């Protein structure tokens, strides 16, 4: 900014940049949506490059240290299957024996061991033949008349271009669509966003001692938190702590909120990291001094970044709404289903939580059209930034759903490239659905039991 508050601009000199790669499918983002997309596209015969900002895959599960996967089931059966269920079960199979015994047969709220997951995902990508490029992010997009011609990437090597037949935006913030000039929306009517959370991990705990006092504290510390808030010894807003036990000495925590964070802005992510680490330190000290079994707690890890629940959403060919959610609506172009509840965290310290649950055994469809950004022909979007209203994004945003949406996007991308098409809208959706069913996806009784 200059002295009168106006933003300054500079002009970059025109230059040629090298083309790093030409592939059938470029997947941008290595979280659950990108993982599902890359594996599905490669397993369906496409050449695939996956770019990721960090040095590993996993998204919020590894980058932000989110301690557990949200439910895979509708309380009666798994609705997230295919690649997402494969990864969950394979991760469980690599955990220590006690963990496997505790979580055998369980598919909801399964704790995440990030290091196990990182290695597992590396191996799956290698087995599928996916090319990986870590420490790389989107810098710009070359687009003409609704067609992306190339994605411009930045990394330690420099600035390069990647050309593909189909591009999958699995960045969680719709970065590719943003740089391509696509239509986007964000937050509520006043731009409000869900808060971030700096998740963390503690060691040297005594789970048995904690459980002996669980009636006093609450399994989610609700009683203890409310008491501490009234006494002024704990500075948090919500009276809840998500605790995911990996063993009797180690647990991951989803505990506390950082308000006013827009995860699509680097300055906000910077503030969130600093404020988040300070809050985690405060919470850890409180746990040591007030909760039985936590007296020797050792803070071993905070997220590489604050966990982000909400940023941009694309405007797609169809906007999935809360009426669709509550009505458990199905669509002729369903490519996944969601049973997770609407889970909107308070936008500020004075507002409340919004939670809307579906009945057991019920779910709603996610149509392929909600993955297609208006005005862009060769991009498919997967993950928490698909085309929904704000309330429904509070349900579809979670990691198991992102695996399923990613698998659909990658399968569609492979179909586009193999059939010599140039538009994500050109494929036969019934063929896409049939292939997803062959891959083990769940699209609802009307599809799976036909």
N, C-alpha and C positions, 0 to 999 in steps of 0.2 A: 504494500500500500504506500502511496505517497502522502504528503502532508495533509492534503484535503480529503483523505480517506478513499480515494479512487484507486482501483486495482491497476497495477502496472503490467504491461505486456512486453514481450520480446519476440522477435521473429527468428525462427531457426532457419539457417541456410538450407536450401534444397540439396539433398544428397541421395546417393544410391545406397541401399542396404541389401545385404545378402539374404537369399532365401535359405532358411535353415533346413526346411523339410517340406515335402509335398506328400500328403497322405489322403486316404479315403475319409477318415474321421479325425478331427481334432477335438479333444476333450479339454476344456479349460476348467481346472479345479479338481483337487484330489480328495474331497470329502466323500461321504457316502454316495451322493448323486453321481459324482465323477467316477468313483470306483465302479458302481453298477454300470454306468455307461461304457466305460473303457473295456471292462471284461465282456459285456454283452456284445459290443461291436466286434471285438477281436475274435470271440468265440464263434461269431457268425461270418467270419471270413474277411473282415475289413482290415486294412492296415490302419493302425491307431497310434497317435501320439497324445500323451496326457501331459499337460504342463501343470505344475503346482508351485506355489510360492515358497513352501517350506521344504525341508530336506527329507520329508517322509509323507506318507498318505494317512488318511483317517479323518481329516477335518476337525470338527469340534471334539471328537472323541480323543484325539491325540494332541492337537494344537492347543485347545482350551481345557484339556484334562476333564471334560465332562465325565462324571464318575459311573454312569450307567446308561444302557440303552433303554429308551422308552419302550412300551409294550409292543410286541409283535402280534398280539392276539386281540380278539373282540370279547375276551373272557370265556370263550367257548372253544375257539379254534384259531390257528394262525391265519391272519389275513396278509401278512408279509411273508412271502415264501421266496422261491427262486434264489437269486444271488445273495440277497440280504440274509435269508435264513441260513444259507450255506456258510456265510462268513461268521454268523453268530455261533453256529454249532462247531465250526472248526476252531474258533477262538476258545470256546469252552473246553474243547478236547485237548488244548495245549496248556491249560491252567493246572495248578497243583492239585493233587488228589483230593484234598479236603474240599476245595472249591467245586470240583467236578461232582462230588457226592452231594453237596448242598444244593447245586443248581441243576442237577440232572432232571430233565423233563420240564424245566422252567424256561419260559420264553419272554417273560415280562420283567422289566427292571433288572436285567442281568448286569452285574458290575463289569466294568471294562478295565482290562490290564493293558495299558497303552503300548508297552514295549512288546508284548505278545502280538498285539494287533498290527503294529508297524511291520514286524518281520513277516507275519502271515500275508499281509497285503503285498509286500515286495515279491514274495514267492508266487502269489497268484498272478501278478502282472507278468512275471517272467514266464510262467507256464503258458499263459495265454498269448504271449508274443506282443504284448503292449510295449511300445517305446515310451520311456519316461524321461522327463526333463524337469528336475527339481530346481529350486531357487530361481524360479522364472515366473513372471507375471505379465498380464496384458498391459501394454502401453497405449495401444490405439488399434483401430480397425479401419481397413480400407473397404469402403462400401460404395456401390453404385446402383441406383435404381432398384433398391430392395434386395440386392445380392451382395453378400460379403465376399470379397475377392481374396483377402488375406487378413490374418491377425498379426499385429506387430507386437513382438515380445521383447522384454528387457531382462537381462541378467548380467552376471559378471563378465561374460564374453562380449557383451555389447548389445546393440539393437539389431534384430533380425526379423524376418517375416516367415510365417508358416501359411501354406496354402492347403486347402482341403476341399473335398467335394461337399462335405456337410460339417457344420460346426455345432458343438454341444456346449452350451453355457451352463456349467455346473459350479459357478463361482460363489453361489449362495447370495450374492449381492447384485446379480444381473450385470456384471461388469462388461461382458461382451456386448450385450444389447445396449447398454448405456453408451459405449464408445461407438456403436453402429448407428446411434441416433434413434433408437427404438422408443416406443411409448412406454412410460414408466409411471408408477404411482408409489407413494410411500406413507406409512403411518396412518394415523386417524384423520379426522376432519380438520384438526388443528396441527397436524404434523407430528402428533405425539407418537413415541416409540416405546416398545417394551424395554425395560432396563437390561443392562448386562450383568453378568456374574463372573467373578474371578474364582473359578473352582480350584481346589487344592487337595493335597494328600497328606495324611498324618501317619506316622509310624509310632512304635513303642506304646501302643494302646493295650488295654486289658478289656477285651470284649465281654468276658464272663462277668467281670466286676460291673461293667456298665449295665448289662442286662439285669443284674440283680437289683438295680435301682431304676429300671425303666418305667415302672409305674409312677415313680416320683417325678422323673424328668419328662416322660413322654418318649415314645420310640423315635419321634422326629424332633425331640427336644422342645416341643411346643410349651409344656408347662414351665420348664426352666427358662426358656426365652422370655415368656411373658412376665415371669417374676423378675428377671434381670432388667427388662425394659422399664418396669415400674420402679425399680430401685435405682435406675440410671447407670447400671454397670455394663450394659451391652448396647451398642449403638447400631442396631439394625431395624429395618422397617417391618418385614414379614416375620411372623412367629412360626417359622418352619425351617428345618434343616434337612436336606436330602443327604443321607449317610449310606454309602455303599461299601460293605465290608468285603475286602478281598481275602482276608484271613482274620484270625483272632487278634492280630497286632496292627493291622493296616486297613485304613478306610479312606475312600475318596469322599469329598464334600462338595455339594452344590448348596451354598449357604451365603446369603447376603446379596444385596443389589447395588449396582452403580447406576445412578440415574443420569439422564441427559446425554446418553452415548449414541451417536449415529455411526454404526460400524462401517459405513461407506466413506467416512472421513478420517484420514490419517491422524489429524490433530485430536479427534475424539478418541480414537483407539489409544493414542499416547496418554491422554488424560485417564482413560479407563484402566490402563496398565498400572499407572502410578497410584491412583486411588484404590484400585482393586488390591494391590499388594499391601497397602496400608490397612485396609479393612480386614484382610486375611490375618495379618499379624495381630490385630485387635481381637478378632474372634478366637484365634488360637490361644492367646493369653487368657481369655475368659474361660475357654474350655478347660485349660489346665487347672485353673483355680476353683472352678465351680462344678465340674462334672466328674463323677466317680468313674475311674478307669482311664481318665485322660490326664492324670497327674504328670506323667512322664512324656506327654505327647511331643513328637519331634516333627516339625514342619519340613517335609522333604521336597515338596514340589508345588509350584503354582503354575497356572496355565501360561503358555508362551504369549497368549493374548487373552484379554477378557472375553468370555463367552458372549456371543451376540445372538439374540433371538429374532430380530426383525430389522430389515433395512428396506431396500427397494423390492417392488413386485412388478413384473411385466404386465402390460395390457395385452392379453392374448385373444385368440379367436373366440374363446369362451371364458367368462369370469365366473369361477366357482363361488357360490354364495353360501351364507349361513342357512338360507332356506333349503338349499341342496343338502347341506350337512344334516340339519335337523329332520328333514324328510327322508333321509337315507336314500337319496335319489341315485338311480343308475342311469348310465348314458350308453348310447349305441357304440360310442368310441372309447369306452373305458379301457384304460391301460394299467390301472392299479386301483386298490381300495384303501380307505382309511377308516380306522375305528378309534383312533386316539381322540381324546376330548378337546374341545376348544379351551385353550390354556393361555389366557392373556394376563401377563403379569402387569402390575400397576405401573403406569407411566411416570408417576412421581410419588413422593412420600405421603401425599394426602389421598391418593386414589386407591381403589381396591382391586382385587383379583376378579377375573371373569372366568368361570368354569362351567362348561355345558357338556354333559356326558350323554352318550348314546346308550340305549338299552343293551344288555349282554346279547351277543350274537348278531348285532346289527353293525352295519358299516355303510359308507357311501362311496360312489365311484369317483374316480379322477379321470376326466376325459382327455384324450390326446390333444384336443383343441386348446386346452389350458396350458400346454407346453409350447404352443406356437405363437411367437411374438407378432403382433399385427405389423404388416408392412415389410417384413423380412422373410425371404423365401427359403434360405438354406441354413437356418439356425433353429435348433431345438433346445428348449430350456428345461432343466430338471433341478429339483431341490426346493428350498424354502421360498424362492422368488418366482414360482410359477404364478399364473394368472388367477388370483382369488381376491375376495374382499378381505378386509383386515381380520375380521373374526375368524374366518375359515383358515387363514394363514396361521392363526394360533393353534390349529389342529394339524394341518398338513406339514408343518415345518420340521417335524422331528425326524431323527436319523433313520429309523426303519422305513418310513415312507420315502425318504430320499433315495435309499437303495432301490426301492421298487420303481420310482419314477425314473431313476437313472438307467435301470435295466431296460425299461421301455424305450427311453430316448436312444440308447446305444443300439438296441435291436432295430429301431426305425432307421437310424443313421446308416447301419450296414445295408439295410434294404435299399435305401436311396442310392448308395454308391454302387452296389452290385447290379442294380437294375438300370444304371445309366441315367438316372433322373437328376434334376437340378433343383428340386423343391421338396421340402419336408411334407408338403401338402399333397404330393403326387402319389404317395404310396397307397396301396389297398389296406385300409385299417383292419379289415377282417383277416387278411394275411398276417398282419402284425400281431393281432390278438391270438391267432392260432399258433404262431411261433412262440409267443410269451407263454402260452399254456404248455407247449412242448418243453419249455425250459423250467416248468414247475411253478409259474406265477399263479396267484389267486386273483381271479377277476369277478368272483361271485358265483352263486349257484347257477345262474342262468347260463354262464359260460362254462364253468368247470364241470358241471354235471350234464351238459348237453350231449 
